[in-house]
Amino acid sequence: MTATTASATSSATVTSAVTAAEKTGARTPEAVDVIENARERIDALDDRIIGLVQERMAVSAVIQEARITSGGRRVNLSREMEVLGHYRDALGKPGTALAMTLLELCRGRV
Protein backbone atom coordinates (compact mmCIF):
# COMPACT_ATOMS: atom_id res chain seq x y z
CA MET A 1 0.00 0.00 0.00
CA THR A 2 1.42 3.41 -0.88
CA ALA A 3 1.74 6.24 1.63
CA THR A 4 -1.00 8.15 -0.19
CA THR A 5 -3.39 5.19 -0.10
CA ALA A 6 -2.65 4.55 3.58
CA SER A 7 -3.23 8.22 4.36
CA ALA A 8 -6.56 8.24 2.46
CA THR A 9 -7.66 5.04 4.20
CA SER A 10 -6.70 6.41 7.61
CA SER A 11 -8.52 9.66 6.84
CA ALA A 12 -11.69 7.80 5.80
CA THR A 13 -11.60 5.75 9.01
CA VAL A 14 -11.32 8.86 11.17
CA THR A 15 -14.12 10.59 9.23
CA SER A 16 -16.51 7.63 9.53
CA ALA A 17 -15.90 7.26 13.28
CA VAL A 18 -18.45 9.87 14.37
CA THR A 19 -19.12 9.80 18.09
CA ALA A 20 -22.61 9.58 19.57
CA ALA A 21 -22.17 13.08 20.98
CA GLU A 22 -21.34 14.43 17.52
CA LYS A 23 -24.24 12.54 15.97
CA THR A 24 -26.77 13.84 18.51
CA GLY A 25 -25.29 17.26 19.24
CA ALA A 26 -25.49 16.44 22.95
CA ARG A 27 -22.82 17.46 25.43
CA THR A 28 -23.41 14.90 28.15
CA PRO A 29 -23.77 11.09 28.11
CA GLU A 30 -27.20 11.46 29.72
CA ALA A 31 -28.39 13.77 26.93
CA VAL A 32 -26.98 11.37 24.32
CA ASP A 33 -29.08 8.56 25.85
CA VAL A 34 -32.23 10.70 25.93
CA ILE A 35 -31.77 11.82 22.33
CA GLU A 36 -30.94 8.35 21.00
CA ASN A 37 -33.99 6.85 22.74
CA ALA A 38 -36.26 9.66 21.54
CA ARG A 39 -34.96 9.28 17.99
CA GLU A 40 -35.76 5.57 18.08
CA ARG A 41 -39.32 6.46 19.12
CA ILE A 42 -39.54 9.04 16.33
CA ASP A 43 -38.33 6.48 13.78
CA ALA A 44 -41.01 4.03 14.99
CA LEU A 45 -43.66 6.77 14.84
CA ASP A 46 -42.55 7.71 11.32
CA ASP A 47 -42.94 4.07 10.26
CA ARG A 48 -46.47 4.04 11.71
CA ILE A 49 -47.32 7.36 10.03
CA ILE A 50 -46.11 6.05 6.67
CA GLY A 51 -48.23 2.93 7.14
CA LEU A 52 -51.28 5.04 7.98
CA VAL A 53 -50.72 7.26 4.94
CA GLN A 54 -50.51 4.17 2.75
CA GLU A 55 -53.72 2.87 4.32
CA ARG A 56 -55.38 6.26 3.73
CA MET A 57 -54.29 6.12 0.09
CA ALA A 58 -55.90 2.69 -0.32
CA VAL A 59 -59.18 3.80 1.28
CA SER A 60 -59.19 6.94 -0.86
CA ALA A 61 -58.73 4.79 -3.98
CA VAL A 62 -61.82 2.76 -3.00
CA ILE A 63 -63.85 5.95 -2.59
CA GLN A 64 -62.63 7.37 -5.89
CA GLU A 65 -63.37 4.13 -7.73
CA ALA A 66 -66.92 4.04 -6.34
CA ARG A 67 -67.46 7.69 -7.21
CA ILE A 68 -66.15 7.29 -10.77
CA THR A 69 -68.06 4.05 -11.35
CA SER A 70 -71.27 5.79 -10.33
CA GLY A 71 -70.62 8.55 -12.87
CA GLY A 72 -69.16 11.07 -10.45
CA ARG A 73 -65.88 12.93 -10.49
CA ARG A 74 -62.67 11.51 -9.08
CA VAL A 75 -62.26 14.41 -6.64
CA ASN A 76 -64.88 15.92 -4.35
CA LEU A 77 -63.64 19.46 -3.68
CA SER A 78 -66.09 20.17 -0.85
CA ARG A 79 -64.80 17.09 0.98
CA GLU A 80 -61.22 18.21 0.41
CA MET A 81 -62.09 21.58 1.95
CA GLU A 82 -63.44 19.74 5.03
CA VAL A 83 -60.19 17.79 5.33
CA LEU A 84 -58.11 20.97 4.98
CA GLY A 85 -60.19 22.67 7.67
CA HIS A 86 -59.86 19.71 10.01
CA TYR A 87 -56.06 19.68 9.74
CA ARG A 88 -55.85 23.49 10.00
CA ASP A 89 -58.01 23.50 13.14
CA ALA A 90 -55.94 20.75 14.74
CA LEU A 91 -52.44 21.82 13.69
CA GLY A 92 -52.61 25.44 12.53
CA LYS A 93 -51.27 26.71 9.23
CA PRO A 94 -48.69 23.89 8.85
CA GLY A 95 -51.61 21.45 9.19
CA THR A 96 -53.06 22.86 5.97
CA ALA A 97 -49.81 22.13 4.13
CA LEU A 98 -49.75 18.62 5.58
CA ALA A 99 -53.36 18.03 4.51
CA MET A 100 -52.59 19.29 1.00
CA THR A 101 -49.73 16.80 0.77
CA LEU A 102 -51.98 13.96 1.97
CA LEU A 103 -54.71 14.92 -0.47
CA GLU A 104 -52.18 15.02 -3.31
CA LEU A 105 -50.88 11.58 -2.37
CA CYS A 106 -54.39 10.18 -2.17
CA ARG A 107 -55.88 11.74 -5.30
CA GLY A 108 -54.68 9.60 -7.77
CA ARG A 109 -53.96 6.16 -8.98
CA VAL A 110 -57.43 4.88 -9.84
C-alpha positions in Angstrom: 0.0 0.0 0.0 1.4 3.4 -0.9 1.7 6.2 1.6 -1.0 8.2 -0.2 -3.4 5.2 -0.1 -2.7 4.6 3.6 -3.2 8.2 4.4 -6.6 8.2 2.5 -7.7 5.0 4.2 -6.7 6.4 7.6 -8.5 9.7 6.8 -11.7 7.8 5.8 -11.6 5.7 9.0 -11.3 8.9 11.2 -14.1 10.6 9.2 -16.5 7.6 9.5 -15.9 7.3 13.3 -18.5 9.9 14.4 -19.1 9.8 18.1 -22.6 9.6 19.6 -22.2 13.1 21.0 -21.3 14.4 17.5 -24.2 12.5 16.0 -26.8 13.8 18.5 -25.3 17.3 19.2 -25.5 16.4 23.0 -22.8 17.5 25.4 -23.4 14.9 28.2 -23.8 11.1 28.1 -27.2 11.5 29.7 -28.4 13.8 26.9 -27.0 11.4 24.3 -29.1 8.6 25.8 -32.2 10.7 25.9 -31.8 11.8 22.3 -30.9 8.4 21.0 -34.0 6.9 22.7 -36.3 9.7 21.5 -35.0 9.3 18.0 -35.8 5.6 18.1 -39.3 6.5 19.1 -39.5 9.0 16.3 -38.3 6.5 13.8 -41.0 4.0 15.0 -43.7 6.8 14.8 -42.5 7.7 11.3 -42.9 4.1 10.3 -46.5 4.0 11.7 -47.3 7.4 10.0 -46.1 6.0 6.7 -48.2 2.9 7.1 -51.3 5.0 8.0 -50.7 7.3 4.9 -50.5 4.2 2.8 -53.7 2.9 4.3 -55.4 6.3 3.7 -54.3 6.1 0.1 -55.9 2.7 -0.3 -59.2 3.8 1.3 -59.2 6.9 -0.9 -58.7 4.8 -4.0 -61.8 2.8 -3.0 -63.9 6.0 -2.6 -62.6 7.4 -5.9 -63.4 4.1 -7.7 -66.9 4.0 -6.3 -67.5 7.7 -7.2 -66.1 7.3 -10.8 -68.1 4.0 -11.3 -71.3 5.8 -10.3 -70.6 8.6 -12.9 -69.2 11.1 -10.5 -65.9 12.9 -10.5 -62.7 11.5 -9.1 -62.3 14.4 -6.6 -64.9 15.9 -4.3 -63.6 19.5 -3.7 -66.1 20.2 -0.8 -64.8 17.1 1.0 -61.2 18.2 0.4 -62.1 21.6 2.0 -63.4 19.7 5.0 -60.2 17.8 5.3 -58.1 21.0 5.0 -60.2 22.7 7.7 -59.9 19.7 10.0 -56.1 19.7 9.7 -55.8 23.5 10.0 -58.0 23.5 13.1 -55.9 20.7 14.7 -52.4 21.8 13.7 -52.6 25.4 12.5 -51.3 26.7 9.2 -48.7 23.9 8.9 -51.6 21.5 9.2 -53.1 22.9 6.0 -49.8 22.1 4.1 -49.8 18.6 5.6 -53.4 18.0 4.5 -52.6 19.3 1.0 -49.7 16.8 0.8 -52.0 14.0 2.0 -54.7 14.9 -0.5 -52.2 15.0 -3.3 -50.9 11.6 -2.4 -54.4 10.2 -2.2 -55.9 11.7 -5.3 -54.7 9.6 -7.8 -54.0 6.2 -9.0 -57.4 4.9 -9.8 
